[in-house]
Amino acid sequence: MKVLDWETPNEVWYRELGKVLPKTSHPKTSVALTN
């Protein structure tokens, strides 16, 4: 696991999305939401 302080807010948010969304969902869609 990465250190939380080292991660950017977007990386944390993306990981949180990964917990909710299926791993098979389109990653680019989730990334677009963070931009």
Secondary structure, DSSP 8 states (H G I E B T S, - for coil): ---GGGS-HHHHHHHHHHHHS-TTS-HHHHHHHH-
